[in-house]
Amino acid sequence: MPASKWQKLPEPYSEDFRYFLVLVWRHLQLPDPTPVQLDISEYMQGGPKRRIIEAFRGVGKSWMAAAYVLWLLRNDPQKKIMVVSASKTRADDFAQFCLRLIREMKLLQCLDPDRDEQRSASNRFDVRPSIPDQSPSVKSVGIFGQLTGSRADLILADDVEVPNTAWTIGMREKLLHSVGEFNAILKPGGEIMFLGTPQTEESIYNKLRMRSYECRIWPARYPEKPEKYGEALAPVIQKRCTSAKGAPTDPDRFSDLDLLEREASYGRSQFTLQFQLDTTLSDLERFPLRLSDLVVMEIKDHAPQKVVWSSGAEYRVTDLPAVGFSGDYYHRPAFIHGDWLEFQGCVMHIDPSGKGVDETAYAIVAHLNGNLFVLEVGAFRQGYTENVLEGLAQAAKRQKVKLILLEDQFGQGMLESLLQPYLRKIYPCTVEPVRSNMQKERRIINALEPVLNQHRLIINRSVVENDAKAREDDPVETALSYQLFHQLTHLTVDKNCLQHDDRLDALAGAIQYWNESLAIDEDRAIKERESELWDLELAAYKGDIEGLLDSQILGVPLEKIQKTKAGAGTNWMRVVGH
């Protein structure tokens, strides 16, 4: 289809981007923009020349930005726009989305590039009414790609800060250097607009605010302490903070339940960053792992099918030493349900001793019905002596470990070679080396925080008791630094924030192993529930709801119960073996 001739957009679409956004949303068969989305789009159009838009994950920032780019070009086809993202692929996807809308929406088809005479690639293209120029109408590039070589009226930096570009000091310095090159690209009077979500307390968006950028923030919930955001908090949010504190700011996008589920999944600290956009974390929020999220109980070689946690003060465990912050206590189960069953699996993670006063630490964690049970945690400080190697093998035997995960720090496999003879003699077991190149502190938090927030980590009471005795011959302050639960409660995202972290690292390694299994189990549970609902509907159709419930409770096929009832009357349970 040939492109239509360009004509100026009629009012109000030409004057107010929000009206244009509604047209794009309807073309995409989306619900009309929410009040928050309309407020963001108004700031896109009317904000200062150097502006930062921080909005919670899932609000549709990138899609709104694509619509904004097309609105600018539809009003002025001579505009030059550079789209910059964390990766070239993401930037190209943005530009490709713009091209798709140009070709699909009748209102935009006048912008469709002349493929014989103009650039029309997905990473750079011209719009039809534009006059020839060295710079394309739209160009997409990764933040660490070739930024220079083109000029732009608008530089749109869409999510340049992501984990891969911001999690270390070196990454953030490199990112800031690349962002500094924007000034060489920008035309006189041009604009720079950042869209993103902070990934760290030291977000580059905070540094840009010191370079005369204005920032506007839309969190997912009305903040408890709006003053933490200063003047950056969107006025529409600021106005309702007192009356709607804690409520969702955009309930059409995310309900309260949605946000609670995301908080549990992401963990408190990441939720605070990526949904509340709060980089000024308080002391309590700086330490994301808490004793109060654990469940402490006696565990042998079996565990209950279901363990229910409660925050109630009556469930606090007061006879165990709590080494967290003020008010942070262990909790016993509020409720235990179902039979006690054997574990579905059990792994041991060993963190070898490094240099100096490091310990060789181990943690043994079992899995049952989506819960993780910490059976034993310990450490040795004698290096790789016979006592240490034998002690590790005995611990694996004691807890009937199915797999030993061995952190291979230098890829040499020394400890594995030393350990194997003792395992063959004491407890033959599979050993699997594991490695990680992520910053240790972030790796540990990523592994532990979601599990703790969902209260799926159950600690054997003996683990807490033995931990309190760790290095008890050392001075108190030294001994404390070696304790697992002191390490857990005092961990932050800061590199080397702990004096010792061996036991915590071992625990995180074992839990990380199960994370994938937990996700699989969750999917399986959903399918099983769907199957149960189907059985229920079928039983209802056949008029035997009671029989189905008996089947599910007793674990006996429905057909067997039906046949037994027919032949045995009121004594049917005795016949089926119950």
C-alpha positions as CSV (number, residue, x, y, z in Angstrom):
1,M,0.0,0.0,0.0
2,P,1.5,3.4,-1.0
3,A,2.0,5.8,1.8
4,S,-0.5,8.7,2.1
5,K,0.6,12.3,1.6
6,W,1.8,13.9,4.8
7,Q,-0.6,16.5,6.4
8,K,-0.4,18.1,9.7
9,L,-2.2,16.3,12.5
10,P,-5.6,17.8,13.4
11,E,-6.2,19.3,16.8
12,P,-6.2,18.2,19.6
13,Y,-3.9,15.3,18.5
14,S,-1.2,17.7,17.3
15,E,-1.1,19.8,20.5
16,D,-1.6,17.2,23.2
17,F,0.3,13.9,23.1
18,R,-2.2,12.3,25.4
19,Y,-4.9,12.3,22.7
20,F,-2.5,10.6,20.3
21,L,-1.5,8.0,22.9
22,V,-5.2,7.0,23.3
23,L,-5.3,6.3,19.5
24,V,-2.1,4.2,19.6
25,W,-3.4,2.2,22.7
26,R,-6.7,1.5,20.9
27,H,-4.9,0.4,17.7
28,L,-2.9,-2.0,19.9
29,Q,-6.2,-3.2,21.4
30,L,-5.1,-2.1,24.9
31,P,-7.4,-0.5,27.5
32,D,-7.3,3.3,27.4
33,P,-4.3,4.7,29.2
34,T,-4.6,4.9,33.0
35,P,-4.4,8.2,34.9
36,V,-0.7,7.4,35.8
37,Q,0.1,6.6,32.2
38,L,-1.5,9.9,31.1
39,D,0.4,11.8,33.7
40,I,3.7,10.3,32.5
41,S,2.8,11.1,28.9
42,E,2.1,14.7,29.9
43,Y,5.5,15.0,31.5
44,M,7.1,13.4,28.4
45,Q,5.7,16.3,26.3
46,G,6.0,19.2,28.7
47,G,9.0,18.3,30.9
48,P,12.3,20.2,30.7
49,K,14.9,19.6,28.0
50,R,16.9,17.3,30.3
51,R,14.5,15.0,32.2
52,I,14.4,11.6,33.9
53,I,11.2,9.6,34.1
54,E,11.4,6.9,36.8
55,A,8.3,4.7,36.9
56,F,7.6,1.3,38.3
57,R,8.2,-1.9,36.3
58,G,5.3,-2.8,34.0
59,V,3.7,0.7,33.7
60,G,4.5,0.7,29.9
61,K,7.2,3.3,29.8
62,S,8.8,2.0,26.6
63,W,5.5,1.7,24.7
64,M,4.6,5.2,25.7
65,A,8.0,6.4,24.6
66,A,7.6,4.8,21.2
67,A,4.3,6.5,20.8
68,Y,5.9,9.8,21.8
69,V,8.7,9.4,19.2
70,L,6.0,8.8,16.5
71,W,4.0,11.8,17.7
72,L,7.1,14.0,17.4
73,L,7.8,12.7,13.8
74,R,4.2,13.0,12.8
75,N,4.2,16.7,13.9
76,D,7.6,17.4,12.5
77,P,9.1,14.8,10.0
78,Q,12.5,16.7,10.1
79,K,13.2,15.6,13.7
80,K,16.1,13.3,14.3
81,I,15.8,10.9,17.2
82,M,18.4,8.5,18.7
83,V,17.1,5.6,20.9
84,V,19.7,4.2,23.3
85,S,19.2,1.1,25.4
86,A,21.3,-1.1,27.6
87,S,21.7,-3.5,24.6
88,K,21.6,-3.0,20.9
89,T,19.0,-5.7,20.6
90,R,16.6,-3.9,23.0
91,A,17.2,-0.6,21.2
92,D,16.6,-2.2,17.8
93,D,13.4,-3.8,19.1
94,F,12.2,-0.3,20.1
95,A,12.9,1.1,16.6
96,Q,11.3,-2.0,14.9
97,F,8.1,-1.4,17.0
98,C,8.0,2.2,15.8
99,L,8.3,1.0,12.2
100,R,5.5,-1.6,12.7
101,L,3.1,1.1,14.0
102,I,4.0,3.4,11.1
103,R,3.0,0.7,8.6
104,E,-0.1,-0.5,10.5
105,M,-1.8,2.8,11.6
106,K,-3.4,4.7,8.8
107,L,-2.7,8.0,10.6
108,L,1.1,7.2,10.4
109,Q,1.4,5.6,7.0
110,C,2.5,8.9,5.5
111,L,5.7,8.4,7.5
112,D,6.5,5.0,5.9
113,P,10.0,5.2,4.4
114,D,10.5,5.1,0.6
115,R,12.4,1.9,0.4
116,D,14.0,2.8,-2.9
117,E,15.5,6.1,-1.8
118,Q,15.5,6.1,2.0
119,R,16.9,4.1,4.8
120,S,14.4,1.6,6.1
121,A,16.3,-0.9,8.3
122,S,15.0,-1.8,11.7
123,N,18.0,0.0,13.5
124,R,17.8,3.2,11.4
125,F,15.2,4.5,9.2
126,D,14.0,7.7,7.6
127,V,10.4,8.9,7.5
128,R,9.0,9.7,4.0
129,P,8.5,13.5,4.3
130,S,12.1,14.1,5.7
131,I,14.7,15.7,3.5
132,P,18.0,13.8,2.9
133,D,20.4,14.0,5.8
134,Q,23.4,12.2,7.1
135,S,21.4,11.4,10.3
136,P,18.4,9.1,10.0
137,S,15.0,10.0,11.4
138,V,15.3,7.2,14.0
139,K,18.5,5.5,15.0
140,S,18.9,2.8,17.6
141,V,22.1,1.9,19.4
142,G,23.3,0.1,22.5
143,I,24.7,2.3,25.3
144,F,28.2,0.9,24.8
145,G,28.0,0.9,21.0
146,Q,29.0,3.6,18.5
147,L,27.1,6.6,19.8
148,T,28.8,9.3,17.8
149,G,28.5,9.9,14.1
150,S,24.9,11.1,14.1
151,R,23.2,14.2,15.4
152,A,19.8,14.1,17.2
153,D,17.1,16.5,18.3
154,L,16.0,14.0,21.0
155,I,18.1,11.3,22.7
156,L,15.8,8.8,24.3
157,A,17.7,6.7,26.8
158,D,15.3,3.8,27.5
159,D,16.5,1.5,30.4
160,V,20.2,2.1,30.0
161,E,20.6,1.1,33.7
162,V,20.0,-2.6,34.1
163,P,21.8,-5.2,36.2
164,N,24.4,-5.9,33.6
165,T,25.4,-2.2,33.4
166,A,25.0,-1.1,37.0
167,W,25.8,-3.7,39.6
168,T,29.5,-2.9,40.1
169,I,31.3,0.4,40.6
170,G,33.2,-0.2,37.3
171,M,30.0,-0.8,35.4
172,R,28.4,2.4,36.7
173,E,31.5,4.5,35.9
174,K,31.5,3.1,32.4
175,L,27.8,3.8,32.0
176,L,28.2,7.4,33.2
177,H,31.0,7.9,30.7
178,S,28.9,6.7,27.8
179,V,26.0,8.9,29.0
180,G,28.4,11.9,29.0
181,E,28.8,11.4,25.2
182,F,25.2,12.4,24.6
183,N,26.3,16.1,24.7
184,A,28.4,15.5,21.6
185,I,25.4,14.1,19.7
186,L,22.7,16.6,20.7
187,K,21.8,19.4,18.4
188,P,21.5,22.9,19.8
189,G,18.3,23.2,21.7
190,G,17.9,19.4,21.7
191,E,16.4,17.3,24.4
192,I,17.6,14.2,26.5
193,M,15.0,12.0,28.1
194,F,15.8,9.1,30.3
195,L,13.3,6.4,31.1
196,G,14.1,3.7,33.6
197,T,14.0,1.9,36.9
198,P,16.9,2.2,39.4
199,Q,18.8,-1.1,39.8
200,T,21.0,0.0,42.8
201,E,21.0,2.5,45.6
202,E,23.9,4.2,43.7
203,S,21.7,4.6,40.5
204,I,23.1,6.8,37.8
205,Y,19.8,8.6,37.8
206,N,20.7,10.1,41.2
207,K,24.1,11.3,39.7
208,L,22.3,12.8,36.7
209,R,20.1,14.8,39.0
210,M,23.3,16.5,40.2
211,R,24.0,17.4,36.6
212,S,20.9,19.6,36.2
213,Y,18.5,16.9,35.1
214,E,15.0,17.1,36.5
215,C,13.6,13.8,37.7
216,R,9.9,12.8,38.1
217,I,9.1,9.6,40.0
218,W,5.9,7.4,39.9
219,P,6.1,4.6,42.4
220,A,3.8,1.6,42.4
221,R,2.4,2.4,45.9
222,Y,1.7,5.7,47.6
223,P,4.9,6.0,49.7
224,E,4.8,5.9,53.5
225,K,7.4,8.6,53.6
226,P,7.0,10.9,50.5
227,E,9.6,13.2,51.9
228,K,12.3,10.7,50.9
229,Y,11.7,11.5,47.3
230,G,12.1,15.3,47.7
231,E,10.7,17.3,44.8
232,A,11.0,14.4,42.4
233,L,7.8,12.7,43.4
234,A,5.1,13.2,40.8
235,P,2.6,15.9,42.1
236,V,-0.3,13.7,41.3
237,I,1.2,11.1,43.7
238,Q,2.3,13.6,46.3
239,K,-1.3,14.9,46.6
240,R,-2.7,11.6,47.7
241,C,0.1,10.2,49.9
242,T,-1.7,11.1,53.1
243,S,-5.1,9.8,52.3
244,A,-4.0,6.7,50.2
245,K,-0.7,5.7,51.9
246,G,0.3,2.2,50.9
247,A,-2.4,1.8,48.3
248,P,-1.5,1.1,44.6
249,T,-1.0,4.3,42.6
250,D,-2.2,2.6,39.4
251,P,-4.7,-0.1,40.4
252,D,-5.8,-0.6,36.8
253,R,-2.3,-2.0,36.2
254,F,-1.5,-3.6,39.5
255,S,-3.9,-4.4,42.3
256,D,-2.8,-4.6,45.9
257,L,-2.6,-8.4,45.5
258,D,-0.5,-8.2,42.4
259,L,2.0,-6.0,44.2
260,L,2.1,-8.2,47.3
261,E,2.9,-11.2,45.0
262,R,5.6,-9.2,43.2
263,E,7.1,-8.1,46.5
264,A,7.3,-11.7,47.6
265,S,8.9,-12.7,44.3
266,Y,11.4,-9.9,44.0
267,G,12.2,-9.6,47.7
268,R,11.8,-6.4,49.8
269,S,15.0,-4.6,48.7
270,Q,14.5,-5.2,45.0
271,F,10.8,-4.3,45.2
272,T,11.7,-1.1,47.1
273,L,14.1,-0.2,44.2
274,Q,12.2,-1.3,41.2
275,F,8.6,-0.7,42.2
276,Q,8.9,2.0,44.8
277,L,11.9,3.6,43.1
278,D,13.4,4.4,46.5
279,T,17.2,4.5,46.4
280,T,17.4,6.1,49.9
281,L,16.9,2.8,51.6
282,S,16.6,3.0,55.4
283,D,18.8,0.9,57.7
284,L,16.0,-1.7,58.0
285,E,15.7,-1.9,54.2
286,R,19.5,-2.0,53.6
287,F,19.5,-5.3,55.5
288,P,17.0,-7.4,53.5
289,L,17.3,-10.7,55.3
290,R,15.5,-11.1,58.6
291,L,15.1,-13.7,61.2
292,S,11.4,-13.0,61.5
293,D,10.8,-14.5,58.0
294,L,12.2,-17.9,59.1
295,V,10.3,-20.8,60.6
296,V,12.2,-22.7,63.3
297,M,11.1,-26.2,64.3
298,E,12.4,-29.7,65.2
299,I,13.2,-31.6,62.0
300,K,14.4,-35.2,61.8
301,D,14.4,-37.2,58.6
302,H,10.8,-36.4,57.8
303,A,8.8,-33.1,57.5
304,P,5.2,-32.1,57.4
305,Q,3.4,-31.6,54.1
306,K,2.6,-28.0,54.9
307,V,4.1,-25.5,57.4
308,V,2.3,-22.2,58.0
309,W,4.1,-19.1,59.2
310,S,2.6,-16.3,61.2
311,S,4.0,-12.9,62.3
312,G,2.0,-13.0,65.5
313,A,3.9,-12.3,68.7
314,E,2.6,-15.5,70.3
315,Y,4.7,-17.5,67.8
316,R,8.0,-15.8,68.6
317,V,10.8,-18.2,69.7
318,T,12.1,-16.4,72.8
319,D,14.5,-19.1,74.1
320,L,16.9,-18.9,71.2
321,P,19.5,-16.1,70.9
322,A,18.3,-13.7,68.1
323,V,21.4,-12.0,66.6
324,G,19.5,-9.7,64.2
325,F,18.3,-6.1,64.8
326,S,15.9,-4.9,67.5
327,G,12.5,-6.6,67.3
328,D,13.7,-9.3,64.9
329,Y,12.8,-12.7,66.3
330,Y,12.6,-16.3,65.1
331,H,9.1,-17.7,64.7
332,R,7.8,-21.2,65.2
333,P,5.1,-22.6,62.9
334,A,1.6,-21.3,63.5
335,F,0.1,-24.4,62.0
336,I,1.4,-27.8,60.7
337,H,-0.8,-29.7,58.3
338,G,-0.7,-33.1,56.6
339,D,1.4,-36.2,57.1
340,W,5.1,-36.2,57.8
341,L,6.8,-37.4,54.7
342,E,10.4,-38.2,53.5
343,F,12.1,-35.4,51.7
344,Q,11.9,-35.2,47.9
345,G,15.6,-34.4,47.8
346,C,18.6,-33.3,49.8
347,V,21.7,-31.4,48.8
348,M,24.9,-30.3,50.5
349,H,26.8,-27.2,49.5
350,I,30.4,-26.8,50.5
351,D,32.1,-23.4,50.5
352,P,35.9,-24.2,50.6
353,S,38.2,-22.1,52.8
354,G,40.0,-19.3,51.0
355,K,42.8,-17.2,52.4
356,G,43.5,-16.2,55.9
357,V,40.9,-17.1,58.5
358,D,38.2,-18.3,56.2
359,E,36.3,-21.5,57.1
360,T,35.4,-24.5,55.0
361,A,31.6,-24.2,55.5
362,Y,28.8,-26.5,54.5
363,A,25.0,-26.3,54.5
364,I,22.6,-29.2,54.0
365,V,19.1,-28.3,52.7
366,A,16.2,-30.7,51.9
367,H,13.2,-30.0,49.7
368,L,9.5,-31.0,50.3
369,N,6.4,-29.6,48.6
370,G,7.9,-26.3,47.7
371,N,9.5,-25.7,51.2
372,L,13.2,-25.8,52.0
373,F,14.4,-27.4,55.2
374,V,17.8,-26.4,56.6
375,L,18.9,-29.6,58.3
376,E,22.5,-28.8,59.2
377,V,25.1,-26.0,58.9
378,G,28.6,-26.2,60.0
379,A,32.2,-25.2,59.3
380,F,35.8,-26.3,59.8
381,R,38.9,-24.1,60.2
382,Q,41.7,-26.7,59.9
383,G,42.0,-26.4,56.1
384,Y,41.8,-29.6,54.2
385,T,43.0,-32.0,56.9
386,E,41.8,-35.5,57.4
387,N,39.4,-34.5,60.2
388,V,37.8,-31.9,57.9
389,L,37.4,-34.3,54.9
390,E,36.1,-37.0,57.1
391,G,33.7,-34.6,58.9
392,L,32.2,-33.5,55.5
393,A,31.7,-37.1,54.5
394,Q,30.0,-37.9,57.8
395,A,27.7,-34.9,57.6
396,A,26.6,-36.0,54.1
397,K,25.9,-39.5,55.5
398,R,24.1,-38.2,58.6
399,Q,21.6,-36.3,56.5
400,K,21.3,-38.8,53.6
401,V,22.5,-36.3,51.1
402,K,21.8,-37.1,47.4
403,L,24.2,-34.6,45.8
404,I,27.2,-32.5,47.0
405,L,27.7,-29.1,45.4
406,L,31.2,-28.0,45.7
407,E,32.1,-24.4,45.0
408,D,35.1,-24.5,42.7
409,Q,36.7,-21.1,43.4
410,F,39.7,-21.4,41.1
411,G,38.7,-24.2,38.7
412,Q,41.3,-26.5,40.1
413,G,39.1,-29.1,41.7
414,M,41.6,-29.6,44.6
415,L,39.0,-30.1,47.4
416,E,37.0,-32.5,45.2
417,S,40.1,-34.7,44.6
418,L,40.9,-34.7,48.3
419,L,37.3,-35.4,49.3
420,Q,36.4,-38.3,46.9
421,P,38.5,-41.0,48.7
422,Y,36.6,-40.3,52.0
423,L,33.3,-40.3,50.3
424,R,34.0,-43.7,48.7
425,K,34.9,-45.1,52.1
426,I,32.2,-43.4,54.2
427,Y,29.3,-42.4,52.0
428,P,29.5,-42.7,48.2
429,C,27.8,-39.6,46.8
430,T,27.7,-37.6,43.6
431,V,29.8,-34.4,43.6
432,E,29.1,-31.5,41.3
433,P,31.4,-28.4,41.0
434,V,29.6,-25.1,40.8
435,R,30.9,-21.6,39.9
436,S,29.6,-18.1,39.9
437,N,30.9,-14.8,38.5
438,M,28.2,-12.6,40.1
439,Q,29.1,-10.3,43.1
440,K,28.9,-12.6,46.1
441,E,26.6,-10.3,48.2
442,R,24.1,-9.9,45.4
443,R,24.1,-13.6,44.6
444,I,23.4,-14.5,48.2
445,I,20.5,-12.0,48.5
446,N,19.0,-13.0,45.2
447,A,19.0,-16.6,46.3
448,L,17.7,-16.1,49.9
449,E,15.4,-13.1,49.8
450,P,12.5,-14.4,47.8
451,V,12.4,-17.7,49.8
452,L,12.5,-15.8,53.1
453,N,9.8,-13.3,52.0
454,Q,7.6,-16.2,51.1
455,H,8.4,-18.0,54.4
456,R,9.4,-21.2,52.7
457,L,12.7,-21.6,54.6
458,I,12.3,-23.8,57.6
459,I,15.3,-24.1,60.0
460,N,16.0,-27.1,62.1
461,R,16.1,-25.9,65.7
462,S,19.5,-27.6,66.3
463,V,21.0,-25.4,63.5
464,V,20.2,-22.3,65.5
465,E,21.4,-23.9,68.8
466,N,24.7,-25.0,67.2
467,D,25.2,-21.7,65.5
468,A,25.0,-19.8,68.8
469,K,28.0,-22.0,69.9
470,A,30.1,-21.3,66.8
471,R,33.7,-20.3,67.7
472,E,32.5,-19.9,71.3
473,D,36.2,-20.0,72.5
474,D,36.9,-16.8,70.5
475,P,36.1,-13.3,71.8
476,V,32.4,-12.4,71.5
477,E,32.8,-9.9,68.7
478,T,34.9,-12.4,66.7
479,A,32.7,-15.3,67.4
480,L,29.6,-13.4,66.4
481,S,31.0,-12.6,62.9
482,Y,31.3,-16.4,62.2
483,Q,27.7,-17.1,63.1
484,L,25.4,-17.9,60.2
485,F,22.4,-15.9,61.5
486,H,24.5,-12.8,62.3
487,Q,25.9,-13.0,58.7
488,L,22.4,-13.4,57.4
489,T,20.9,-10.4,59.2
490,H,23.9,-8.1,58.5
491,L,24.3,-8.7,54.8
492,T,23.8,-5.7,52.4
493,V,24.5,-5.3,48.7
494,D,27.8,-3.6,49.5
495,K,30.8,-5.5,48.4
496,N,32.7,-7.1,51.4
497,C,30.1,-5.8,53.8
498,L,30.7,-8.8,56.1
499,Q,33.9,-9.8,57.8
500,H,33.0,-13.4,57.3
501,D,30.3,-15.0,55.1
502,D,31.3,-18.6,54.6
503,R,28.4,-20.2,56.3
504,L,25.9,-17.9,54.7
505,D,27.5,-18.5,51.3
506,A,27.1,-22.2,51.7
507,L,23.5,-21.9,52.7
508,A,22.8,-19.6,49.7
509,G,24.4,-22.1,47.4
510,A,22.2,-25.0,48.5
511,I,19.1,-22.8,48.3
512,Q,20.0,-21.6,44.8
513,Y,20.2,-25.2,43.7
514,W,16.5,-25.7,44.7
515,N,15.2,-22.4,43.2
516,E,14.8,-23.9,39.7
517,S,13.1,-27.0,41.2
518,L,10.7,-24.8,43.2
519,A,9.6,-23.0,40.0
520,I,9.0,-26.4,38.3
521,D,7.0,-27.6,41.3
522,E,4.9,-24.5,41.2
523,D,4.0,-25.1,37.6
524,R,3.3,-28.8,38.3
525,A,1.0,-27.8,41.3
526,I,-1.0,-25.5,39.0
527,K,-1.5,-28.3,36.5
528,E,-2.4,-30.8,39.2
529,R,-4.9,-28.3,40.6
530,E,-6.4,-27.9,37.1
531,S,-6.7,-31.7,36.9
532,E,-8.4,-31.8,40.3
533,L,-10.9,-29.1,39.2
534,W,-11.7,-31.1,36.1
535,D,-12.2,-34.3,38.2
536,L,-14.5,-32.3,40.4
537,E,-16.6,-31.1,37.5
538,L,-16.8,-34.7,36.1
539,A,-17.8,-36.0,39.5
540,A,-20.5,-33.3,39.8
541,Y,-21.8,-34.4,36.4
542,K,-21.9,-38.0,37.6
543,G,-23.4,-37.0,40.9
544,D,-20.6,-38.2,43.1
545,I,-18.9,-35.2,44.7
546,E,-18.7,-37.1,48.1
547,G,-16.9,-40.0,46.4
548,L,-14.3,-37.7,44.8
549,L,-13.6,-35.9,48.1
550,D,-13.1,-39.4,49.8
551,S,-10.7,-40.3,46.9
552,Q,-8.6,-37.2,47.4
553,I,-8.4,-37.5,51.2
554,L,-7.6,-41.2,51.2
555,G,-5.4,-41.3,48.1
556,V,-7.5,-44.1,46.6
557,P,-8.8,-44.0,43.0
558,L,-12.4,-42.8,42.7
559,E,-13.4,-45.9,40.7
560,K,-12.2,-48.2,43.5
561,I,-14.1,-46.3,46.1
562,Q,-17.3,-46.4,44.0
563,K,-17.0,-50.2,43.5
564,T,-16.2,-50.8,47.1
565,K,-19.1,-48.7,48.4
566,A,-21.5,-50.6,46.1
567,G,-20.4,-54.0,47.5
568,A,-19.6,-53.2,51.2
569,G,-22.0,-50.5,52.2
570,T,-21.1,-48.7,55.5
571,N,-18.0,-50.8,56.0
572,W,-16.4,-49.6,52.7
573,M,-13.4,-47.8,54.4
574,R,-12.3,-51.1,56.1
575,V,-12.4,-52.8,52.7
576,V,-10.1,-50.2,51.0
577,G,-7.6,-50.5,53.8
578,H,-8.4,-47.5,55.9
